[in-house]
């Protein structure tokens, strides 16, 4: 009989890839969904579904029932307020951990590298609070993994960056030459998380550094984007103060429109933080293929966007 892995967030960018990777690794997969999935949502992978959300404890109990491991991916990346972030990323993690505990399951909590610096933004604070909430319930039966920025086919969050590289004569980036950002291709992130699902490796936190754990400069990222798009836009370096002011303006606009935005003052502070690198010693153990480098990863991502008519 196949081992059962339950997963939240399986309809999202990372979650779709992860559900398929878990099935490929030999797990029976059960996913929490808010609505019936579209046909082929997980390719050919046989995924059982439970309808509900993180605020529905009965649905979470049905999801975790009989599972060896619960992989908690679901979370909010944008929200109208800190309280809204906490409701999903902290309270949701606690609720999922409580259901996992009742089912006798282990948990892999997919957090964020930003949780390392919880004072930078409401998002970062909520991810750190989610880690603490899950650990308070499950102790060492939860493994926390903090991936850096994840990119790849199907990612809507980085779509605007690719569009700017493909169409704009200029490419604005933060004027923060010492900053280093690790980036990981979605398949590589999924493979590392599967290693944690296979067997407990301790509480962590673990990181996933991708092809260059020490990270890239903003200039290197911009040049790789331009190379993937076969263009040479002029790089425009945005002074830190200007970026912070833009974030404050975005905050006010968000309050006025009552619509959550990806770019906020908190996100500006995250972008200016100098150290989003990863320590290879903190990666999950496992025999995995060599990680996809940035040039190849950006090329694959752009090809996918164009193949699926995402206007890039």
C-alpha positions, 0 to 999 in steps of 0.5 A: 500500500502506498504511503499517504501524503496530504498536501495543502496549497496543491492548486498553487504554483509550488503546490501543483509541482509538489503534488506531482513530485510526491506522486512520482516519489511513490506517495498516494496524494490527497489535496485540500482544494477550495473548489473542484480542480480543473481536469489535468490540474496535476497532469497524470498524477492520481490526486484525491481531493478534499474540499475545504479551507484552512478555516474548516477543521473538519476538512483538515481532519479529513485531509490528514486522516490516515496520512503519514505526512502532511505537507503544508504549502498553503499561505497568503503572499499578499493581504490587506493587513497584518491581521489578514496575513496572520489569519492565514499564515499563522492561524492556518498553520496552527489549525493544520498542525492540530489536525496532523497531531490528531491523525498522528502524522508528521508535518512538513511546513513550507515557510519562507526564507523571509521568516528569518527576518520577521521584523521586515514585513507583515508577511515575514512576521506571519510566516515566522509566527506560523512556524512557531504555531506549528512547532507548539503543537507538534514539536519535533514532528514538524520539519520547517523548510524556508525556501527563498524566492521560487520561480518557474513555469506557471509562476504569476508572481514573477510574470511582470519581471519577465514582461519588463525584460521582454518589452520595456527599454529599461529594467528597474532594479534596487540600487543595492549592489551588496544584496544577495538573493538565492533563487530556486527553480520550482522543480528543485524546491519540490524535490527537496521538500519531497526528501523531507516528506519521505522521512523526518530529518529533524525540525530544521529550519531547512533552506533550499539554495538552488544552483547558487546558495550564496545568491545573486546580485540584482544586476545578475538577476536582471542580466539573466532575465534579459538574456532569456528574453534575448534583449538588452534593456538598460538597467535603472538602479532605484535608490533605496529611499525611492523604493521605500517611498514607493512602498509607502505609496502602495500601502496607501493605495491598498487601503484606499482600494481595499485590494491587497497588493504584492508590492508594499513597504514591507516588500520594499524592505525585503527587497533591500535586505542585503542577505537572502543567501542560504547555507548549503549545510541547511539543505534537506538530505537526499539524492537529487539531480543537480539544481537548474541554473538561473539562465536555464531556469529563466529560459524554461520559464519564459518558454512556458509563458509563451507556450501558454499565451501569457503575453510575454 
